[in-house]
């Protein structure tokens, strides 16, 4: 047998492998690595004996401990179903006011409502309910259809312009797009709306728009612009704007009549879940 080549610098024999003039040294593995390697083998053997390990044709080796994650998960799920079943039964038989007056039941409803809100509502309204452009802010006291507990519950049930039976419905006309008003008239009306919110506006434009507002807008927004929750008509005198307070956004709303949609959740959630969600929104997100 021929003797293997030794490295001139270290004196260590090479493996005979060479890449681009670089030769691999035949160094022994570090002792700590060998210890870990053999310890891993020992642990694996112990695992095979104690816990489920080897699959077979008709099942698998159970191990002397009889451990089963599947059985543990099944037990935990059943316990959770039992707990939720008890809470759901109490929610079913309680009124919304009784839920909020019972600390234990309210705590349960809040936990369920928070989970449902995060999975279904946060996409539009934000994780904290702060809303976004075109999506209402739920943490303030501005509510188009009322922020009482019963109001919120009803809105969740039927939605807004959702197509469901009894849905909340309001219609902002597209005054410019549908040629109900001319461009200059829309500009004047924009100035009037700006003035209603207490900001500086073109007085001549406001005067020209006054009869237009009386003819087209008063029936929903009121003579002073304070709106009407019964119709879902927004208050034009506060500082809250669904699409933004700039003149450009206000003009676009008057011109195009943007009307958002909120789905009806009655067909997706049972009554207990709807109650829990209403309680969560009302208690945690700025209910009136």
TORNUZA-492476 format. One record per residue (C-alpha): chain; residue in one letter; x negated, y negated, z; residue number from 1. Coordinates in pm, whole numbers, plus 50000, padded with zeros to 5 digits. Each point is the difference from the previous one (the first is absolute). Layout:
! residues N
+--------+---------+-------+-------+-------+-----+
: cadena : residuo :    c1 :    c2 :    c3 : num :
+--------+---------+-------+-------+-------+-----+
:      A :       A :     X :     Y :     Z : NUM :
...
+--------+---------+-------+-------+-------+-----+
***
This chain:
! residues 288
+--------+---------+-------+-------+-------+-----+
: cadena : residuo :    c1 :    c2 :    c3 : num :
+--------+---------+-------+-------+-------+-----+
:      A :       X : 50000 : 50000 : 50000 :   1 :
:      A :       X : 49860 : 49659 : 49905 :   2 :
:      A :       X : 49955 : 49744 : 50274 :   3 :
:      A :       X : 50232 : 49698 : 49984 :   4 :
:      A :       X : 49852 : 49660 : 49937 :   5 :
:      A :       X : 49931 : 49778 : 50300 :   6 :
:      A :       X : 50054 : 49624 : 50004 :   7 :
:      A :       X : 49668 : 49816 : 50001 :   8 :
:      A :       X : 50118 : 49726 : 50240 :   9 :
:      A :       X : 50195 : 50196 : 50264 :  10 :
:      A :       X : 49861 : 50350 : 49947 :  11 :
:      A :       X : 50356 : 50137 : 49992 :  12 :
:      A :       X : 50080 : 50264 : 49739 :  13 :
:      A :       X : 50237 : 49898 : 49722 :  14 :
:      A :       X : 50309 : 50190 : 49894 :  15 :
:      A :       X : 49889 : 49999 : 49640 :  16 :
:      A :       X : 50272 : 49751 : 49902 :  17 :
:      A :       X : 49891 : 49685 : 49824 :  18 :
:      A :       X : 50195 : 49703 : 49857 :  19 :
:      A :       X : 49824 : 49725 : 49808 :  20 :
:      A :       X : 49672 : 50078 : 50173 :  21 :
:      A :       X : 50158 : 50010 : 50348 :  22 :
:      A :       X : 49948 : 50335 : 50176 :  23 :
:      A :       X : 50230 : 50134 : 50273 :  24 :
:      A :       X : 49829 : 50092 : 50326 :  25 :
:      A :       X : 50097 : 50320 : 50179 :  26 :
:      A :       X : 50050 : 49841 : 50343 :  27 :
:      A :       X : 50193 : 50196 : 50263 :  28 :
:      A :       X : 50340 : 49869 : 50106 :  29 :
:      A :       X : 50002 : 49782 : 50315 :  30 :
:      A :       X : 50069 : 50195 : 50318 :  31 :
:      A :       X : 50294 : 49780 : 50097 :  32 :
:      A :       X : 50164 : 50078 : 49665 :  33 :
:      A :       X : 49950 : 50372 : 50053 :  34 :
:      A :       X : 50149 : 49976 : 50350 :  35 :
:      A :       X : 50306 : 49819 : 49864 :  36 :
:      A :       X : 50033 : 50253 : 49718 :  37 :
:      A :       X : 49997 : 50304 : 50231 :  38 :
:      A :       X : 50225 : 49825 : 50252 :  39 :
:      A :       X : 50252 : 49933 : 49723 :  40 :
:      A :       X : 50004 : 50369 : 49913 :  41 :
:      A :       X : 50060 : 50092 : 50364 :  42 :
:      A :       X : 50283 : 49745 : 50030 :  43 :
:      A :       X : 50158 : 50137 : 49683 :  44 :
:      A :       X : 49994 : 50356 : 50136 :  45 :
:      A :       X : 50158 : 49884 : 50328 :  46 :
:      A :       X : 50266 : 49813 : 49801 :  47 :
:      A :       X : 50079 : 50314 : 49797 :  48 :
:      A :       X : 50059 : 50190 : 50322 :  49 :
:      A :       X : 50202 : 49739 : 50190 :  50 :
:      A :       X : 50203 : 49821 : 49733 :  51 :
:      A :       X : 50182 : 50079 : 49672 :  52 :
:      A :       X : 49736 : 50029 : 49734 :  53 :
:      A :       X : 50015 : 50267 : 49730 :  54 :
:      A :       X : 50283 : 50026 : 49747 :  55 :
:      A :       X : 50127 : 50341 : 49907 :  56 :
:      A :       X : 50249 : 50164 : 49767 :  57 :
:      A :       X : 50281 : 50000 : 50257 :  58 :
:      A :       X : 49900 : 49702 : 50212 :  59 :
:      A :       X : 49686 : 49889 : 50179 :  60 :
:      A :       X : 49797 : 50082 : 50309 :  61 :
:      A :       X : 50179 : 49847 : 50299 :  62 :
:      A :       X : 49702 : 49969 : 50235 :  63 :
:      A :       X : 50004 : 50103 : 50365 :  64 :
:      A :       X : 50131 : 49656 : 50107 :  65 :
:      A :       X : 50304 : 50020 : 49773 :  66 :
:      A :       X : 49961 : 49635 : 49904 :  67 :
:      A :       X : 50244 : 49869 : 49736 :  68 :
:      A :       X : 50009 : 49636 : 49890 :  69 :
:      A :       X : 50311 : 50078 : 49797 :  70 :
:      A :       X : 50183 : 50118 : 50311 :  71 :
:      A :       X : 49881 : 49697 : 50198 :  72 :
:      A :       X : 50120 : 49759 : 49732 :  73 :
:      A :       X : 50335 : 50178 : 49983 :  74 :
:      A :       X : 50042 : 49965 : 50377 :  75 :
:      A :       X : 49906 : 49632 : 49991 :  76 :
:      A :       X : 50242 : 49931 : 49714 :  77 :
:      A :       X : 50280 : 50177 : 50183 :  78 :
:      A :       X : 49929 : 49799 : 50314 :  79 :
:      A :       X : 50008 : 49681 : 49792 :  80 :
:      A :       X : 50328 : 50104 : 49838 :  81 :
:      A :       X : 50149 : 50069 : 50342 :  82 :
:      A :       X : 49887 : 49660 : 50127 :  83 :
:      A :       X : 50125 : 49819 : 49692 :  84 :
:      A :       X : 50323 : 50195 : 50007 :  85 :
:      A :       X : 50072 : 49878 : 50352 :  86 :
:      A :       X : 49910 : 49643 : 49910 :  87 :
:      A :       X : 50194 : 50011 : 49673 :  88 :
:      A :       X : 50308 : 50129 : 50182 :  89 :
:      A :       X : 49981 : 49710 : 50243 :  90 :
:      A :       X : 49957 : 49752 : 49713 :  91 :
:      A :       X : 50301 : 50151 : 49822 :  92 :
:      A :       X : 50229 : 49947 : 50297 :  93 :
:      A :       X : 49868 : 49658 : 50105 :  94 :
:      A :       X : 50096 : 49663 : 49858 :  95 :
:      A :       X : 49730 : 49760 : 49885 :  96 :
:      A :       X : 50049 : 49787 : 50310 :  97 :
:      A :       X : 49980 : 50306 : 50229 :  98 :
:      A :       X : 49670 : 50100 : 49835 :  99 :
:      A :       X : 49844 : 49661 : 50072 : 100 :
:      A :       X : 50130 : 49998 : 50357 : 101 :
:      A :       X : 49857 : 50346 : 50081 : 102 :
:      A :       X : 49619 : 49967 : 50035 : 103 :
:      A :       X : 49930 : 50371 : 49945 : 104 :
:      A :       X : 50228 : 50024 : 49697 : 105 :
:      A :       X : 49868 : 49674 : 49858 : 106 :
:      A :       X : 49642 : 50125 : 50038 : 107 :
:      A :       X : 50089 : 50312 : 49804 : 108 :
:      A :       X : 50181 : 49796 : 49733 : 109 :
:      A :       X : 49705 : 49764 : 49970 : 110 :
:      A :       X : 49760 : 50290 : 49946 : 111 :
:      A :       X : 50219 : 50149 : 49729 : 112 :
:      A :       X : 50068 : 49660 : 49844 : 113 :
:      A :       X : 49632 : 49908 : 49988 : 114 :
:      A :       X : 49915 : 50322 : 49818 : 115 :
:      A :       X : 50284 : 49956 : 49750 : 116 :
:      A :       X : 49915 : 49633 : 49944 : 117 :
:      A :       X : 49636 : 50082 : 49931 : 118 :
:      A :       X : 50090 : 50270 : 49750 : 119 :
:      A :       X : 50280 : 49821 : 49816 : 120 :
:      A :       X : 50014 : 49626 : 50068 : 121 :
:      A :       X : 49641 : 49885 : 50045 : 122 :
:      A :       X : 49933 : 50031 : 49627 : 123 :
:      A :       X : 50212 : 49690 : 49938 : 124 :
:      A :       X : 50024 : 49826 : 50338 : 125 :
:      A :       X : 49645 : 50071 : 50119 : 126 :
:      A :       X : 49880 : 50215 : 50290 : 127 :
:      A :       X : 50097 : 49732 : 50251 : 128 :
:      A :       X : 50317 : 49890 : 49819 : 129 :
:      A :       X : 49847 : 49670 : 49889 : 130 :
:      A :       X : 50125 : 50036 : 49644 : 131 :
:      A :       X : 49844 : 49866 : 49681 : 132 :
:      A :       X : 50101 : 49790 : 49701 : 133 :
:      A :       X : 50346 : 50124 : 49903 : 134 :
:      A :       X : 50027 : 50223 : 50309 : 135 :
:      A :       X : 50162 : 49854 : 50315 : 136 :
:      A :       X : 49802 : 49936 : 50316 : 137 :
:      A :       X : 50156 : 50203 : 50283 : 138 :
:      A :       X : 49805 : 49844 : 50285 : 139 :
:      A :       X : 50159 : 49657 : 49987 : 140 :
:      A :       X : 50356 : 49893 : 50082 : 141 :
:      A :       X : 50107 : 49934 : 49641 : 142 :
:      A :       X : 50251 : 50260 : 49885 : 143 :
:      A :       X : 50205 : 49973 : 49682 : 144 :
:      A :       X : 50266 : 50243 : 50119 : 145 :
:      A :       X : 49963 : 49955 : 50376 : 146 :
:      A :       X : 49736 : 50127 : 50242 : 147 :
:      A :       X : 50227 : 50155 : 50261 : 148 :
:      A :       X : 49961 : 50370 : 50074 : 149 :
:      A :       X : 50327 : 50089 : 49825 : 150 :
:      A :       X : 49910 : 49777 : 49703 : 151 :
:      A :       X : 49662 : 50170 : 49953 : 152 :
:      A :       X : 50154 : 50346 : 50035 : 153 :
:      A :       X : 50262 : 49920 : 49735 : 154 :
:      A :       X : 49741 : 49860 : 49759 : 155 :
:      A :       X : 49794 : 50317 : 50039 : 156 :
:      A :       X : 50307 : 50209 : 49929 : 157 :
:      A :       X : 50121 : 49830 : 49683 : 158 :
:      A :       X : 49695 : 49811 : 49871 : 159 :
:      A :       X : 49998 : 49675 : 49805 : 160 :
:      A :       X : 50111 : 50007 : 49635 : 161 :
:      A :       X : 49923 : 50373 : 50020 : 162 :
:      A :       X : 50302 : 50122 : 49806 : 163 :
:      A :       X : 50122 : 50190 : 50305 : 164 :
:      A :       X : 50361 : 49966 : 50108 : 165 :
:      A :       X : 50041 : 49693 : 50217 : 166 :
:      A :       X : 49647 : 49877 : 49936 : 167 :
:      A :       X : 49907 : 49649 : 50104 : 168 :
:      A :       X : 50024 : 49788 : 49690 : 169 :
:      A :       X : 49916 : 49644 : 49906 : 170 :
:      A :       X : 49920 : 49854 : 49661 : 171 :
:      A :       X : 49766 : 49712 : 49933 : 172 :
:      A :       X : 50089 : 49884 : 49647 : 173 :
:      A :       X : 49730 : 49948 : 49740 : 174 :
:      A :       X : 50098 : 49639 : 49935 : 175 :
:      A :       X : 49729 : 49931 : 49745 : 176 :
:      A :       X : 49960 : 50337 : 49829 : 177 :
:      A :       X : 50377 : 50035 : 49950 : 178 :
:      A :       X : 50022 : 49638 : 49880 : 179 :
:      A :       X : 50232 : 49891 : 50279 : 180 :
:      A :       X : 49769 : 49703 : 50060 : 181 :
:      A :       X : 49745 : 49824 : 49784 : 182 :
:      A :       X : 49631 : 49985 : 50078 : 183 :
:      A :       X : 50015 : 49640 : 50132 : 184 :
:      A :       X : 50301 : 50091 : 50218 : 185 :
:      A :       X : 49809 : 50294 : 50149 : 186 :
:      A :       X : 49707 : 49767 : 50070 : 187 :
:      A :       X : 50231 : 49755 : 50178 : 188 :
:      A :       X : 50163 : 50280 : 50200 : 189 :
:      A :       X : 49655 : 50120 : 50104 : 190 :
:      A :       X : 49928 : 49657 : 50146 : 191 :
:      A :       X : 50329 : 50007 : 50191 : 192 :
:      A :       X : 49919 : 50340 : 50151 : 193 :
:      A :       X : 49656 : 49873 : 50099 : 194 :
:      A :       X : 50166 : 49703 : 50173 : 195 :
:      A :       X : 50238 : 50232 : 50189 : 196 :
:      A :       X : 49700 : 50159 : 50171 : 197 :
:      A :       X : 49888 : 49660 : 50129 : 198 :
:      A :       X : 49721 : 49937 : 49750 : 199 :
:      A :       X : 49928 : 49700 : 49784 : 200 :
:      A :       X : 50185 : 50014 : 49668 : 201 :
:      A :       X : 50081 : 49784 : 49700 : 202 :
:      A :       X : 50297 : 49794 : 50123 : 203 :
:      A :       X : 50132 : 49927 : 49653 : 204 :
:      A :       X : 49991 : 50370 : 49913 : 205 :
:      A :       X : 50176 : 50087 : 50327 : 206 :
:      A :       X : 50274 : 49747 : 49921 : 207 :
:      A :       X : 50047 : 50143 : 49650 : 208 :
:      A :       X : 50014 : 50355 : 50138 : 209 :
:      A :       X : 50255 : 49927 : 50275 : 210 :
:      A :       X : 50311 : 50058 : 49782 : 211 :
:      A :       X : 49838 : 50310 : 49848 : 212 :
:      A :       X : 49934 : 50142 : 50347 : 213 :
:      A :       X : 50359 : 49922 : 50104 : 214 :
:      A :       X : 50138 : 50180 : 49696 : 215 :
:      A :       X : 49768 : 50299 : 49985 : 216 :
:      A :       X : 49840 : 50063 : 50341 : 217 :
:      A :       X : 50220 : 49880 : 50285 : 218 :
:      A :       X : 50229 : 50304 : 49993 : 219 :
:      A :       X : 49713 : 50223 : 50112 : 220 :
:      A :       X : 49735 : 49780 : 50162 : 221 :
:      A :       X : 50237 : 49748 : 50158 : 222 :
:      A :       X : 50014 : 49624 : 49973 : 223 :
:      A :       X : 49691 : 49956 : 50216 : 224 :
:      A :       X : 49814 : 50302 : 49862 : 225 :
:      A :       X : 50013 : 50208 : 50318 : 226 :
:      A :       X : 50122 : 50311 : 49817 : 227 :
:      A :       X : 50257 : 50262 : 50094 : 228 :
:      A :       X : 49911 : 50337 : 50154 : 229 :
:      A :       X : 50341 : 50140 : 49907 : 230 :
:      A :       X : 49897 : 49968 : 49634 : 231 :
:      A :       X : 49628 : 50063 : 50047 : 232 :
:      A :       X : 49932 : 49644 : 49880 : 233 :
:      A :       X : 49666 : 49871 : 50135 : 234 :
:      A :       X : 49956 : 49688 : 50209 : 235 :
:      A :       X : 49821 : 49740 : 49785 : 236 :
:      A :       X : 49919 : 49769 : 50289 : 237 :
:      A :       X : 49749 : 50217 : 50189 : 238 :
:      A :       X : 49639 : 50079 : 49914 : 239 :
:      A :       X : 50056 : 50363 : 49900 : 240 :
:      A :       X : 49996 : 50084 : 49630 : 241 :
:      A :       X : 50023 : 50350 : 49859 : 242 :
:      A :       X : 49795 : 49917 : 49690 : 243 :
:      A :       X : 49806 : 49702 : 50133 : 244 :
:      A :       X : 50068 : 49631 : 50073 : 245 :
:      A :       X : 49820 : 49842 : 49705 : 246 :
:      A :       X : 50193 : 49802 : 49741 : 247 :
:      A :       X : 49893 : 50252 : 49737 : 248 :
:      A :       X : 50148 : 50293 : 50195 : 249 :
:      A :       X : 50320 : 49811 : 50083 : 250 :
:      A :       X : 50044 : 49900 : 49636 : 251 :
:      A :       X : 49939 : 50358 : 49886 : 252 :
:      A :       X : 50265 : 50124 : 50242 : 253 :
:      A :       X : 50254 : 49747 : 49873 : 254 :
:      A :       X : 49909 : 50071 : 49638 : 255 :
:      A :       X : 49982 : 50380 : 50012 : 256 :
:      A :       X : 50212 : 50095 : 50302 : 257 :
:      A :       X : 49780 : 50273 : 50147 : 258 :
:      A :       X : 50207 : 50252 : 50197 : 259 :
:      A :       X : 49820 : 50274 : 50190 : 260 :
:      A :       X : 50129 : 50343 : 50091 : 261 :
:      A :       X : 49984 : 50188 : 50328 : 262 :
:      A :       X : 50094 : 50369 : 49983 : 263 :
:      A :       X : 50279 : 50157 : 50199 : 264 :
:      A :       X : 49854 : 50239 : 50256 : 265 :
:      A :       X : 50327 : 50164 : 50101 : 266 :
:      A :       X : 49959 : 50278 : 49744 : 267 :
:      A :       X : 49637 : 50065 : 50098 : 268 :
:      A :       X : 50011 : 49989 : 50380 : 269 :
:      A :       X : 50244 : 50147 : 50247 : 270 :
:      A :       X : 50188 : 49767 : 50233 : 271 :
:      A :       X : 49760 : 50062 : 50289 : 272 :
:      A :       X : 49703 : 49889 : 49791 : 273 :
:      A :       X : 50184 : 49691 : 49875 : 274 :
:      A :       X : 50083 : 49902 : 50356 : 275 :
:      A :       X : 49639 : 50048 : 50107 : 276 :
:      A :       X : 49875 : 49792 : 49707 : 277 :
:      A :       X : 50248 : 49722 : 50075 : 278 :
:      A :       X : 49893 : 49994 : 50366 : 279 :
:      A :       X : 49633 : 49987 : 49899 : 280 :
:      A :       X : 50049 : 49714 : 49756 : 281 :
:      A :       X : 50220 : 49808 : 50241 : 282 :
:      A :       X : 49777 : 50044 : 50305 : 283 :
:      A :       X : 49657 : 49992 : 49842 : 284 :
:      A :       X : 50039 : 49789 : 49690 : 285 :
:      A :       X : 50183 : 49683 : 50096 : 286 :
:      A :       X : 50365 : 50088 : 50041 : 287 :
:      A :       X : 50242 : 49727 : 50103 : 288 :
+--------+---------+-------+-------+-------+-----+
***
